[in-house]
Amino acid sequence: MRHRKITAAAATWYNTGMTDLTFSQKIRHELDALEPDQVPASESRAITIAQPYLRQDRAGESIELSSNIPMPVLQKIARIFYLACGSMSEPSSAYHLSFSLHDRPAVDLLEQILRQFSIDPRHIARGSHWVVYLKDGQMIADFLLHTGAHHALLDFELLRVEKEMRNSVNRVVNCDSANTQRIANTAARQLAGIRMIEQTVGLHALPRELYEAAICRQENPELSLKELGELMDPPLGKSGMNHRLKKIEQFAGEMLTRRLGQVPRQTVIPGAVTAKQKSGRPD
């Protein structure tokens, strides 16, 4: 596959003289440099160049592109379409390359050419014209590659990499923030239950394993369940630590319910020694 190359002077001009242009204008200038015949770009010109490779149906409503059309011709027609009616949004904000066409045969031709580049375009009717568009970053990169807008392609790929890295960092930060918030919410709920038990019957009323778990949580409010379990003696896994703290929360919840007068009977802490057992009387 042969591509017309931009001269060194043109490349220097591109890098130094186009800083104030939009990305769409940069593409237009680069593609215009690859079409030196000075013939105005238009939909009709694109169809004229493709004419030897077109088959039209009997009704004359649609056209079909021959499979033996040379790649340089496809690339030339794609460039003409962009110069005639193409535009692109700033890739820093969105990926959107579009063509505004007035004739349906031109829509058919452009879409068939793009598919030859392994690009899957979409189109929509807007009033008296049609819009063929690409919203996928890789498809836009393929279009720039096949049409010869190599400087614009390099700029586009740089922006894509920066944008993807930024999005990845934001996802990690958001995930860390969500995890931190979740840990804080869980710790606050557990500490509230422990404080209620401490202020009513005292933490020593808890079984030994629950007492140790409660003290560990009080002393380390910022740690996750996994980190808390590693501080226990012997160490506990995340599920084991979660089980003990859940028991503490459950008991605190039952105490709160009893204080509100909804459960008249005495709540017994699982594994705790009752007053009757201490006095030697049967329950």
C-alpha positions in Angstrom: 0.0 0.0 0.0 1.5 3.3 -1.1 0.9 6.6 0.7 1.8 10.1 -0.6 4.2 11.5 2.0 4.2 15.1 3.3 7.4 16.9 2.6 9.7 18.0 5.4 8.7 21.6 4.8 5.0 20.7 5.0 5.7 18.7 8.2 7.5 21.6 9.8 4.6 23.9 8.8 2.1 21.4 10.3 3.9 21.3 13.6 4.6 25.0 14.0 1.8 26.7 12.1 -1.3 24.8 13.2 -1.4 25.2 16.9 -4.3 27.6 16.7 -6.5 25.4 14.5 -9.1 23.0 15.7 -8.4 19.3 15.3 -10.9 19.1 12.4 -9.1 21.9 10.6 -5.7 20.2 11.1 -7.1 17.0 9.5 -8.5 19.1 6.6 -5.2 20.9 6.0 -3.2 17.6 6.0 -5.6 15.9 3.7 -5.7 18.9 1.4 -1.9 18.7 1.1 -2.4 15.1 -0.3 -4.8 16.4 -3.0 -2.7 18.8 -5.1 -4.9 18.9 -8.2 -6.8 22.0 -6.9 -10.2 20.6 -8.0 -12.9 21.5 -5.4 -13.9 18.6 -3.3 -17.6 17.7 -3.5 -19.9 14.7 -3.3 -20.4 14.6 -7.0 -16.6 14.6 -7.6 -16.3 11.6 -5.2 -18.9 9.7 -7.1 -17.3 10.6 -10.5 -14.0 9.2 -9.4 -15.7 6.0 -8.2 -17.9 5.7 -11.3 -15.8 3.1 -13.1 -16.1 0.8 -10.1 -19.9 1.3 -9.4 -22.9 -0.9 -10.2 -26.3 0.7 -10.0 -29.5 -1.2 -9.4 -32.3 -1.2 -12.0 -34.4 1.4 -10.1 -31.4 3.7 -9.9 -31.9 4.3 -6.2 -28.7 2.8 -4.8 -25.2 2.0 -6.0 -22.9 -0.9 -5.2 -19.1 -0.6 -5.1 -17.1 -3.2 -7.0 -14.8 -5.4 -5.0 -11.8 -4.8 -7.3 -11.5 -1.1 -6.7 -7.8 -0.2 -5.9 -7.0 0.8 -2.4 -5.4 4.2 -3.5 -8.7 5.1 -5.2 -10.6 4.2 -2.1 -8.3 6.4 0.0 -8.6 9.3 -2.5 -12.4 9.2 -2.4 -12.4 9.1 1.4 -10.2 12.2 1.5 -12.5 14.0 -0.9 -15.5 13.2 1.2 -13.9 14.6 4.3 -12.7 17.7 2.5 -16.2 18.2 1.0 -18.3 17.6 4.1 -16.4 16.1 6.9 -15.7 17.4 10.4 -14.5 16.1 13.7 -15.0 17.2 17.3 -12.1 17.9 19.7 -11.0 14.4 20.8 -10.1 15.7 24.3 -13.9 16.0 24.9 -15.5 13.4 22.6 -14.8 11.0 19.8 -17.0 12.1 16.9 -16.2 12.2 13.2 -19.0 13.0 10.8 -19.9 13.7 7.2 -23.0 15.8 6.2 -24.2 14.6 2.8 -27.1 15.7 0.6 -27.4 12.7 -1.8 -28.3 9.2 -0.7 -26.0 7.6 -3.4 -23.1 9.5 -1.8 -24.1 8.1 1.6 -24.1 4.5 0.2 -20.7 5.1 -1.5 -19.1 6.5 1.6 -20.3 3.8 3.9 -19.1 1.1 1.5 -15.7 2.7 1.3 -15.4 2.9 5.1 -16.4 -0.8 5.3 -13.5 -1.5 3.0 -11.3 0.0 5.7 -12.9 -2.4 8.3 -14.9 0.6 9.7 -18.5 0.2 10.6 -20.2 3.6 10.2 -23.7 4.8 11.3 -26.0 7.3 9.5 -29.0 9.3 10.4 -31.4 11.5 8.3 -31.6 15.2 9.4 -34.0 17.2 7.4 -32.9 17.4 3.8 -29.5 15.8 4.4 -27.8 12.7 5.8 -25.1 12.4 8.5 -22.7 9.5 8.4 -20.7 9.3 11.6 -18.1 7.4 13.6 -18.0 7.5 17.4 -15.5 4.8 18.2 -11.9 5.9 18.8 -10.3 3.0 17.0 -12.5 3.5 13.9 -11.5 7.2 13.8 -7.9 6.2 14.1 -8.3 3.8 11.2 -9.9 6.5 9.1 -7.0 8.8 9.7 -4.5 6.1 8.9 -6.2 5.1 5.6 -6.7 8.6 4.4 -3.0 9.5 5.1 -3.6 12.1 7.9 -0.6 10.6 9.8 0.3 13.7 11.8 -3.3 14.1 13.0 -3.3 10.3 13.8 -0.3 10.7 16.0 -1.9 13.6 17.8 -5.1 11.7 18.2 -3.4 8.6 19.5 -1.5 10.7 22.1 -4.8 12.2 23.3 -6.4 8.8 23.4 -3.6 7.4 25.6 -3.7 10.4 27.9 -7.5 10.2 28.2 -7.5 6.4 28.9 -4.7 6.8 31.5 -6.6 9.7 33.1 -9.8 7.6 33.2 -8.0 4.6 34.6 -6.5 6.7 37.4 -9.9 8.2 38.1 -11.5 4.8 38.3 -8.8 3.6 40.8 -9.2 6.8 42.9 -13.0 6.4 42.9 -12.7 2.7 43.8 -10.3 3.6 46.6 -12.6 6.3 47.8 -15.6 4.0 47.7 -13.7 1.3 49.7 -12.6 3.9 52.2 -16.1 5.2 52.7 -17.5 1.6 53.0 -14.8 0.8 55.7 -15.6 4.0 57.5 -19.4 3.3 57.5 -18.9 -0.2 58.7 -16.5 0.8 61.5 -18.9 3.6 62.6 -21.8 1.1 62.9 -19.7 -1.4 64.8 -18.3 1.2 67.1 -21.8 2.5 67.9 -22.8 -1.0 68.9 -19.7 -1.5 71.0 -20.2 1.8 72.8 -23.9 0.9 73.6 -22.8 -2.4 75.1 -20.0 -0.7 77.1 -22.3 2.0 78.5 -25.0 -0.5 79.6 -23.7 -3.9 80.7 -20.0 -3.3 80.0 -17.8 -5.1 77.5 -16.6 -7.7 80.0 -20.1 -9.2 79.8 -19.2 -10.4 76.3 -17.6 -13.8 75.7 -13.9 -13.6 75.5 -13.6 -13.8 71.7 -16.2 -11.1 71.2 -14.6 -8.9 73.9 -11.2 -9.2 72.2 -12.9 -8.3 68.8 -14.6 -5.3 70.3 -11.4 -4.0 71.9 -9.5 -4.5 68.6 -12.1 -2.5 66.7 -12.1 0.3 69.3 -8.4 0.6 69.1 -8.3 0.5 65.3 -11.4 2.2 63.9 -9.7 2.9 60.5 -8.8 -0.7 59.6 -10.6 -3.1 57.4 -11.9 -6.4 58.5 -9.0 -8.2 57.0 -6.5 -5.9 58.7 -8.3 -6.3 62.0 -8.2 -10.1 61.8 -4.5 -10.0 61.3 -4.1 -8.2 64.7 -6.0 -10.9 66.6 -4.2 -13.6 68.6 -4.4 -16.1 67.0 -5.0 -14.2 63.6 -8.4 -14.5 62.0 -9.5 -14.3 58.4 -11.8 -11.6 57.1 -14.9 -13.9 57.4 -14.0 -14.9 61.0 -13.5 -11.3 62.1 -16.7 -10.3 60.3 -18.6 -13.1 62.1 -17.5 -11.8 65.6 -18.3 -8.2 64.9 -21.7 -9.2 63.4 -22.5 -11.0 66.7 -21.6 -7.8 68.6 -23.8 -5.7 66.3 -26.6 -8.2 66.7 -26.5 -8.1 70.5 -26.3 -4.3 70.5 -29.4 -4.2 68.2 -31.3 -6.5 70.6 -30.3 -4.3 73.5 -31.6 -1.2 71.6 -34.9 -3.0 70.8 -35.3 -3.9 74.5 -34.6 -0.3 75.6 -37.4 0.8 73.3 -39.8 -1.5 75.1 -40.5 -3.8 72.1 -39.0 -6.9 73.7 -39.9 -7.3 77.4 -37.7 -10.3 78.1 -34.0 -10.2 79.0 -31.6 -10.6 76.2 -28.8 -13.1 76.7 -25.4 -12.6 75.2 -24.4 -15.7 73.2 -21.8 -17.6 75.3 -22.1 -15.2 78.3 -22.5 -16.4 81.9 -25.9 -15.5 83.4 -26.5 -14.3 87.0 -28.3 -17.5 87.8 -25.4 -19.6 86.6 -23.0 -17.5 88.8 -25.2 -18.1 91.9 -25.4 -21.8 91.2 -29.2 -21.7 90.6 -30.6 -23.5 87.5 -32.0 -21.2 84.7 
